[in-house]
Amino acid sequence: MATGDDVAPWLSSLGDETHVASAFGLPVPMWVVAAAARALQSAQEGGHGRVGVRAATMSEQWLFAQASVTRGPDGRPDRVVVALDAARPSAIAPVIAAAHGISVREREVIGHLVTETGTSAIADSLGISAHTVRDHVKSILHKFGASSRAEPTALLLGTHRPL
């Protein structure tokens, strides 16, 4: 078992969660252990053997853990490798949107808001009226408790405090 020097700060930024002792001397959060177990189960059942999990840290960042199963010379699942890194906005946006009850259509509208597309262009792109776009934007702002289009965009792009 091996670990890079940069893993300890990532793990310590997660707070007082349930941890499991590891062979490399660092306590590992249960959600990372669960991701590794799910990846192994996937590989044993003939799946791809990869699982990705996101988590918010105490320092207002999001982490992404990618658990992947390696195979031995006989082709059977052998070990699980877990990589931790800062989560990209594209990995956390669905979690944040779901937490705020954003509908599928509202997510499409948000995708255009992120690129600062105007109401008419959004309407044309989605095949809906500008009035309907404005209704979706109002609903999005209400669900996020926001007063401007920039607030939900900042939250979804990871430039705002996680939930």
N, C-alpha and C positions, 0 to 999 in steps of 0.2 A: 504494500500500500504506500502511496506517495502523495505528497501535497506540495503546492507551490507556496512561497513565502507570503503571497498576497491573500491567502485564504483566511487566515486568522482575523484580519480586520473585517472582512465581509461577514464572517460568522458572528463576531462580537457585536456587529451593528444591528443584529436581529432582536436583541432584547432578552427578556426573561421567559423564553418559550421552553417547552419540554425538549430536552436534549438527550442524546445518547452518547456514551463514551465511545471513542474510536481508537483504533490501533495506532493512529498517528498523533495522539495526544490532544486532539481538539474535540470539544463537544459538538456534535452534529445535530441540528434541529430535526425533529421528527418528520417534518414535511419533506426534508431532503431524503431521509431514510425511506419514507413512503414512496417517493418518486423512483428511487433506485429499485425498490421491491416491485413496483408496477412495471418498470422497464424489463426486469428479469422475468416476471410473469408473462409479459407480452412475447418475449423471445421464446420462452418455453412452450407457449401456445402457438408458435409459428408466425407471430407478428414481427414487426420491424425492430422491436426492442429498444425504442426511444421514447422518453417522456420528458416534457418540458413543464416546469412549474415556476410561477411568479410569486414573489412575496415582497411586502413593503418593509422597509427598515425603520429604525428609530430616527435615523438621520435624514428622513424625508426622501429616500431614494427607493427604487424598486430593483430587486435582484431577479435574475433568471437562472434557474438551475436546469441544466440539460443532463439527464441520465441516459447513458447509452450502454448497451451490452456488447461486450467483445465475445468472440467465439474461439474456442480452442482448436487444436489441429484436427480434431474429429468433427468439427462443425457444430458442436453443441455449445449452448451458452456457457461462458466461462466466468467472466468478471463483469462488474458494472463500474463504469467510469462516470463520475459526476463533475461537470464543469460549472462554476459559478461566475457570473459576470453581471455587469449593470444591464438591466432590461432596457431594450429599445422601446420607444413610444409605441411602435406597432404591436408589441407584445402586451403592453399594459392597457392600451385604449379599449379593447373589448371588455376587460374586467371592470374598468371604470364606467363604461357605458352601461353594462349590465347592472352594476350596483346602483345606478341612477334610474333604472327602468326605461332606458332609451330603446325605442322600437327599431325594427329593421330599417324602415323607411327613414326614421330620424337619423340613424347611423349613416345612411347614404347622404343625407343633407349635411351632416357634420363633416363627412369626407370632403365636401365642397367648401364648407366654411373654413376648414383647416388651410386650404389653399387660397383663402380670401376671395373666393368667387362671389360675384354679385348675385342678387336675387333672380334677375332675369336669366342669367346664364345657368343657374342651378335649375330653374324651371325648365328651360330648353333641354338641358342634359337629362333630366329625369322624366320628361314628358308630362309635367304637371303645370298647373297655373302658378303665377307669381304669388297670388293670394294664398294658395296651398303651401307654398314654400314659407311664406311669412307665418302661417299658422304652425308649421313644423318648428320654425325657429323660436316662436313664442313658447311652444311646448318644451323645447329643449332648454331654453333659458329658465323656465319655471322648474323643471326637474333638477337642474343644477343649482338653483337658487342664485342665478346670475343676472346681472343687469346689462351685460353687453355680450356680443358674439365672441369676444376675445377671451372671456373667462373660461367657458367650457373647452375652448381650443387649447388654452394654456394647460388646463388640467389633463387633457387627453394627450398632449405632446410631452408630458412629464416635466413641464416647467413650473408646476404648481405642486403643492403638498399632496401626497397620496392620501387616500381615504383612511 
